[in-house]
Amino acid sequence: RLCSLEPCLLHVAPNTSNFTRSVDGYDLLIDDDLKPWLVEVNASPSLSASTQSDRIMKQSLIRDVYRIVCPQDSWADWKGA
């Protein structure tokens, strides 16, 4: 489950049980002391790839999102639909 924002959403809209999930892009810088600094958050990050390592990372991201959103144990509920 994508849970990083769920506590915030429950605080903002406590009577809402279903939330729309999205893939956001977080740009971070790590300084010499290994402290992370948030640079920006992208609501619609690009999933196009320009290098092989970029392609591998983004394909893994898409695969992981599908595994989270549609876990295999829930497939029986909709396979026959």
C-alpha positions as CSV (number, residue, x, y, z in Angstrom):
1,R,0.0,0.0,0.0
2,L,1.0,3.5,-0.7
3,C,0.7,4.9,2.8
4,S,3.0,7.9,3.0
5,L,0.2,10.5,2.7
6,E,-2.7,8.5,4.1
7,P,-2.4,9.9,7.7
8,C,-2.5,13.4,6.3
9,L,-5.5,12.6,4.0
10,L,-7.4,11.1,6.9
11,H,-6.8,14.2,8.9
12,V,-7.9,16.5,6.1
13,A,-10.9,14.4,5.1
14,P,-11.7,12.1,8.0
15,N,-15.1,11.0,6.6
16,T,-13.8,9.9,3.3
17,S,-12.9,6.2,3.0
18,N,-11.6,6.0,-0.6
19,F,-8.8,8.2,-1.8
20,T,-7.4,8.5,-5.3
21,R,-3.8,7.5,-5.4
22,S,-1.2,8.9,-7.8
23,V,2.5,8.5,-8.6
24,D,4.3,11.6,-7.7
25,G,7.9,12.5,-8.4
26,Y,10.1,13.7,-5.5
27,D,13.4,15.5,-6.4
28,L,15.8,15.3,-3.5
29,L,19.4,16.5,-3.0
30,I,21.6,14.7,-0.5
31,D,24.2,16.9,1.1
32,D,27.7,15.9,2.4
33,D,26.2,15.0,5.8
34,L,23.7,12.7,4.1
35,K,20.9,15.1,4.9
36,P,18.1,15.0,2.3
37,W,16.7,18.2,1.0
38,L,13.4,18.3,-0.9
39,V,13.8,20.3,-4.1
40,E,10.4,19.8,-5.7
41,V,7.4,17.5,-6.0
42,N,6.1,16.7,-9.5
43,A,2.4,15.8,-9.7
44,S,2.9,14.2,-13.2
45,P,6.5,12.9,-13.4
46,S,7.7,11.8,-16.8
47,L,7.8,8.1,-17.4
48,S,9.8,8.4,-20.7
49,A,13.3,7.0,-20.5
50,S,16.4,8.3,-22.2
51,T,19.0,5.8,-20.8
52,Q,19.0,2.1,-20.1
53,S,19.2,2.7,-16.3
54,D,16.4,5.2,-16.5
55,R,14.3,2.7,-18.4
56,I,15.0,-0.1,-15.9
57,M,14.1,2.2,-12.9
58,K,10.8,3.4,-14.5
59,Q,9.7,-0.1,-15.6
60,S,10.3,-1.3,-12.0
61,L,8.3,1.6,-10.7
62,I,5.4,0.8,-13.0
63,R,5.6,-2.9,-12.1
64,D,5.6,-2.1,-8.4
65,V,2.6,0.3,-8.7
66,Y,0.6,-2.4,-10.4
67,R,1.5,-4.9,-7.7
68,I,0.4,-2.5,-5.0
69,V,-2.8,-1.4,-6.7
70,C,-3.8,-4.9,-8.0
71,P,-2.3,-7.5,-5.7
72,Q,-2.6,-11.0,-7.1
73,D,-4.8,-12.2,-4.2
74,S,-7.5,-9.8,-5.4
75,W,-7.4,-11.1,-9.0
76,A,-10.0,-13.8,-8.3
77,D,-12.6,-11.1,-7.6
78,W,-12.5,-9.7,-11.2
79,K,-10.9,-12.3,-13.5
80,G,-14.3,-13.5,-14.6
81,A,-15.7,-10.1,-15.2
